[in-house]
């Protein structure tokens, strides 16, 4: 293995909690859009999105701001606002165009987070990049009323969720995170 591969520090943090909340919410949201499980739709993830993706992620963002981590604070608080808004709005009577615009506007936040996380490592930038692609596909699918694009967006979202979940789990379990930074507390993937 490459010496630049680091292992998680094993120190629980609000970043770990935030990535777990984001990962679980994205996974449920994405799988719901794929239609891979009978009788499970994206709308079924609304409670998880509201409370875990919305409230927990927003609070994690505020705690990150308090700790002086503006980038992670912005990401978590912004995504918490997205998930809370999406979760509480599911089932509302809106046009396909309004739903598409909503998703495309939030895709811009995901794009901003992707660009801003350029030096933070493969998982963080990858999660935000995949979220951007997922929201872009889902927003376009809403405008075009395309089930195929919605399913593709769901799969990309599910992969983003798995990546966020892995990153958080790796931080706790001291698994490789491929961040390119030195491992915490002297733990490396090679020793």
N, C-alpha and C positions, 0 to 999 in steps of 0.2 A: 504494500500500500504506500501511497505517497505520504511524505512527512507533513504536507500541508493539510492533510485530513485531520480534523480535530474531533475530539469526543466532547460531549456535553459536560458541563461543570458539575452536574448533579445538584446544584443549588437551586431549589425552587424559587421562582420569581414571578412578578406580575407579567413578565414577557412570556414565561412558560404558560401561565394561566391564559393569557390572551391568545396565544397560538393554539392552545387546546380548544378554547371557545370558538375561535375562527375555524379551526379544522373540522370540528364536529358539525357546526352550522353549515359550512360549505358542503360537507359530505352529504348531509341530509337534503339540502337544497338541490345539489347536483343530481343525486340519485333520484329524487322526486321528479326532476325534469326528464330523466332518461326513459322512464316507463318500464324499467327493467324488472321492477317488483310489482306484481299485480295489486291493484287497489291502493297504490301509494303514489301520490302526486306531490308536486312541489308545495302546494298549499298545505299539505299535511305537516310540513316543517315550520309552519308559521309560529307555533308556540315556542319551539326551540329557537327560532330566529329572534323572536321578541325578547325572551328572557336570557338565553345564553349568548346568542350573537349580539343582541342589542344591549341589554342592561349590563351583563358581566363584562363584555368587551369594552363598553363605554367607561365603566368604573376602572377597568384595568388601564385604559388610556389616561384617565385622570391621575391615577397613581403613578404612571410613567412620567407624566408632566411634572408631578410633584417631586419625583426622583431626578429630574433634570434631563430626561430622555425625550426631547421634543419630537424626534422622528417617530419613535414607537408610540408616543402619546398621540400624535396626530393620526397615525395609522389606526390605532385601536379605537380612539374616540370617533373618528370619521366613519370607520366601518361599523362601529356600534350604532351610530345614528342611521346608517343605511339599513342594517338588519332590523332595528326597531321599527323604522318607517315601513319597510317591506312587510314585516311580520304583522303589524297592526293594520296594514292596508289590504291584506289578502282577503278576497271575497268582495271587495268594494266594486261597485259598478263603474268601471272606467273603460274607455275605448282602448282598442289595441294600440292605437297611436300614442295615447297617453302612457300606457304601460311601457311601450318601446322607448319613448323619450325618457321616462324615469330610469330605465336600465342603462341607456346610453349616457345619461348625465352622470350616473354613479360609476360608469366605466371610466369616465375622465378622472375620477378620484383614484381608481385603481391604477390608471396609467401614471398619474402623478406619483403614487406610492412606488410603482415599479422603477421609475426613473430616479426617485430620491433614495432608493435602497441599493443603488449600484455597488456600493462598497461593503454591504452588510453580509454578503454570502449568497450562495446558490439557492438555499431553501427560501429565505425571505424574499429575495427578488423573484424567484420562480413562482412562489405562491401568489404574489401580487400580479405578476405577469399573466399567470394562468387565470386569475380572477378577472383581469381586464379582458382577456380573450373570451371567457365565459359570458361576461356581461355584454360584450359587443355582439356575440352570436345570439344571445337571448333577446337583446333589444332589436336586432335586425329581424329575428324570427317573429317578434311581435308585430313589427311593421308589415312584414311579408306574409304573416299568418302561415308560417312554415313549421310544421311539426319536425321535419328533418333537422333544420337549423337549431330548433329548441332542444332536441335530443343531443345534438353535437355540443351545444353550450352546456347542457347538463353534465355530459361526460367530462368536459374540460373542468367544470366546477368541482366535480367529484375528485378528480385527480389533484386539483389545488387543495381540496380539503384533506386528502390523504397526505400530501406533502406537508401541510401545516401541522397535522397531527403527528407525523413522523418527527418533524423538527422539535416539537415540544416533548415528545416521548424520549427522543435522543438526548435532550438536555437533562432529563431526569435519570435516564438509564445509562448515561455515559456511552452512548452509541456514537458512531461517526456522524458528523453533521456536514462535512465537506465545505466548511466555511472559509477555508483558506487562512484562518487565524490560529494563533497558538491555542492549544487546549487549556482549559482551566485547571488549576491545582496540579499541574505537572502530569496530567493524564494525556497521553497521545495514543493514536491508533496503532503505533508501532511498538509501544512499550508500556 
